[in-house]
Amino acid sequence: MKSNFKRFGILASAAALSALAVPAMAEDIKLGAFMPLTGGLQELAPPILDAARTAVNEANAAGGVLGSSVVLAVKDTRLNPQTAIDVAQKAVEIDGAVASVGPLASGIVAAVANSVTVNAKHPIITPSGTAPTLTTLQDNDLVFRTAPSDSYQGDVLGKLMVEEGVDAAAIIYINNDYGKGLSDSLSASFEAAGGKLAGVVGYDEKAAKYDADLAKLAQGGAKTLVVISYPDSGGIDIVRQSVSLGLFDRFVFTDGMRSERLVSDIGAQYLGTSFGTAPKGWDSAGLDAFKAAYAQVTDADPNGPFILNNYDAAMILLLAIEKAGSTDGLKIRDSIRAVANAPGEKVGPGEFAKAKALIAAGKDINYEGLVGSNDFDANGDVSTPYEHWKVGAGGLETVSIF
């Protein structure tokens, strides 16, 4: 018995000495990623998520953040407010995420912020929450976005429609914060530019058919239909049913509908001179660097909607953590504008190591991203370029960036 106790004591002492001899591993820093991997935006979400992975890989290749590796805590929101609240709470309270990219849809952003992240003092940057209502969200300055408010997109698209020869149009929108806000902004801009609204309908995405709504809109006499939606939340079905019923012969789309499935599912021959708008980055050396790095993560098309916005969102959060010198949420929040806004030495995509060295040297940095300057105003909003895109024979084509 004494021999056994003695042997146990020797082993315990050796284990203690061994623990002292080996330095403790730095704990990973977890960055949340709230993405609808299933649900109405499931087609768009994976390549957007991969953009955040690209940013995290770049940071880890440069030695990590605050001396630690960064790990993404990915949560599927299912484009459902309650699900999003539940998984965000798990990311913050169980996984220990210190900040997050996402969610994607404006209504989900508001739900997560109001129920979880604001109370937890947890900063988030959404790459695609574009509803004007987010501007006035009571968020303790913890909600930012790298996509512009739809008050801008509606203004741009309304004027563009008139320039493209649309003199009358009907609007059908998904009845949520995104759809309603963009419909209101677009309606005002289109009419101010001289266009005539032939009808506006908000639809229930859970409806099995949209024939009644479409027939009602067609009674206004317009042959152009504006579709404000997502592909898997009724958008594709609305276009398909419109074509099948012969109610409209031209379509105008917003950012949520910029999907190659318009061509593959409907057919370019039925879409004629259809076009749309979406936030878009400028061509630059930084874009080339991103595309090369992104190709190491996925073979997805890097030109899809909000991919560039999410890379910028992740990069800004990673740089803000490094600048803050802490994983405290409020300190990260207070460092977001410090790394993204002027003044400071400009750094861009692919330059995390350079930015990290500048921060270590006590110098200010100004991250100029893939989608523009990312200068956040007092509400956490940005102004970025827009793409005018059209449906061509070979798929979706960029007409211009402005």
Secondary structure as the mmCIF struct_conf table of DSSP 4:
data_model
#
loop_
_struct_conf.conf_type_id
_struct_conf.id
_struct_conf.beg_label_comp_id
_struct_conf.beg_label_asym_id
_struct_conf.beg_label_seq_id
_struct_conf.end_label_comp_id
_struct_conf.end_label_asym_id
_struct_conf.end_label_seq_id
HELX_RH_AL_P HELX_RH_AL_P1 LYS A 2 ALA A 21
BEND BEND1 VAL A 22 VAL A 22
HELX_LH_PP_P HELX_LH_PP_P1 PRO A 23 ASP A 28
STRN STRN1 ILE A 29 MET A 35
BEND BEND2 LEU A 37 GLY A 39
TURN_TY1_P TURN_TY1_P1 GLY A 40 LEU A 44
HELX_RH_AL_P HELX_RH_AL_P2 ALA A 45 ALA A 61
TURN_TY1_P TURN_TY1_P2 ALA A 62 GLY A 63
STRN STRN2 VAL A 65 VAL A 65
TURN_TY1_P TURN_TY1_P3 LEU A 66 GLY A 67
STRN STRN3 SER A 68 SER A 68
STRN STRN4 VAL A 70 ASP A 76
TURN_TY1_P TURN_TY1_P4 ARG A 78 LEU A 79
HELX_RH_AL_P HELX_RH_AL_P3 PRO A 81 GLU A 93
TURN_TY1_P TURN_TY1_P5 ILE A 94 ILE A 94
BEND BEND3 ASP A 95 ASP A 95
BEND BEND4 VAL A 98 VAL A 98
STRN STRN5 ALA A 99 VAL A 101
BEND BEND5 LEU A 104 ALA A 105
HELX_RH_AL_P HELX_RH_AL_P4 SER A 106 VAL A 112
HELX_RH_PI_P HELX_RH_PI_P1 ALA A 113 THR A 117
TURN_TY1_P TURN_TY1_P6 VAL A 118 LYS A 121
STRN STRN6 ILE A 124 THR A 126
BEND BEND6 PRO A 127 SER A 128
HELX_RH_3T_P HELX_RH_3T_P1 PRO A 132 THR A 136
TURN_TY1_P TURN_TY1_P7 ASN A 140 ASP A 141
STRN STRN7 VAL A 143 ARG A 145
BEND BEND7 THR A 146 ALA A 147
HELX_RH_AL_P HELX_RH_AL_P5 ASP A 150 GLU A 163
TURN_TY1_P TURN_TY1_P8 GLU A 164 GLY A 165
STRN STRN8 ALA A 168 ILE A 174
BEND BEND8 ASN A 175 ASN A 176
HELX_RH_AL_P HELX_RH_AL_P6 ASP A 177 ALA A 192
TURN_TY1_P TURN_TY1_P9 ALA A 193 GLY A 194
STRN STRN9 LYS A 196 TYR A 203
TURN_TY1_P TURN_TY1_P10 GLU A 205 LYS A 206
BEND BEND9 ALA A 208 ALA A 208
HELX_RH_AL_P HELX_RH_AL_P7 ASP A 211 ALA A 218
TURN_TY1_P TURN_TY1_P11 GLN A 219 GLY A 220
BEND BEND10 LYS A 223 LYS A 223
STRN STRN10 THR A 224 ILE A 228
BEND BEND11 SER A 229 SER A 229
HELX_RH_3T_P HELX_RH_3T_P2 PRO A 231 SER A 233
TURN_TY1_P TURN_TY1_P12 GLY A 234 GLY A 234
HELX_RH_AL_P HELX_RH_AL_P8 GLY A 235 LEU A 245
TURN_TY1_P TURN_TY1_P13 GLY A 246 GLY A 246
BEND BEND12 ASP A 249 ASP A 249
STRN STRN11 ARG A 250 PHE A 253
HELX_RH_3T_P HELX_RH_3T_P3 ASP A 255 MET A 257
TURN_TY1_P TURN_TY1_P14 GLU A 260 GLU A 260
HELX_RH_AL_P HELX_RH_AL_P9 ARG A 261 ARG A 261
HELX_RH_PI_P HELX_RH_PI_P2 LEU A 262 ILE A 266
HELX_RH_AL_P HELX_RH_AL_P10 ALA A 268 LEU A 271
TURN_TY1_P TURN_TY1_P15 GLY A 272 THR A 273
STRN STRN12 PHE A 275 PRO A 279
HELX_LH_PP_P HELX_LH_PP_P2 GLY A 281 ASP A 283
HELX_RH_AL_P HELX_RH_AL_P11 ALA A 285 TYR A 294
TURN_TY1_P TURN_TY1_P16 ALA A 295 VAL A 297
BEND BEND13 ALA A 300 ALA A 300
TURN_TY1_P TURN_TY1_P17 PRO A 302 ASN A 303
BEND BEND14 GLY A 304 GLY A 304
TURN_TY1_P TURN_TY1_P18 PRO A 305 PHE A 306
HELX_RH_AL_P HELX_RH_AL_P12 ILE A 307 ALA A 324
TURN_TY1_P TURN_TY1_P19 GLY A 325 GLY A 325
BEND BEND15 SER A 326 SER A 326
HELX_RH_AL_P HELX_RH_AL_P13 GLY A 329 ALA A 340
BEND BEND16 ASN A 341 GLY A 344
STRN STRN13 GLU A 345 VAL A 347
TURN_TY1_P TURN_TY1_P20 PRO A 349 GLY A 350
HELX_RH_AL_P HELX_RH_AL_P14 PHE A 352 ALA A 360
TURN_TY1_P TURN_TY1_P21 ALA A 361 GLY A 362
STRN STRN14 ILE A 365 TYR A 367
STRN STRN15 GLY A 369 GLY A 369
TURN_TY1_P TURN_TY1_P22 LEU A 370 VAL A 371
STRN STRN16 GLY A 372 GLY A 372
TURN_TY1_P TURN_TY1_P23 ALA A 378 ASN A 379
BEND BEND17 GLY A 380 GLY A 380
STRN STRN17 TYR A 386 GLY A 392
TURN_TY1_P TURN_TY1_P24 ALA A 393 GLY A 394
STRN STRN18 GLY A 395 ILE A 401
#
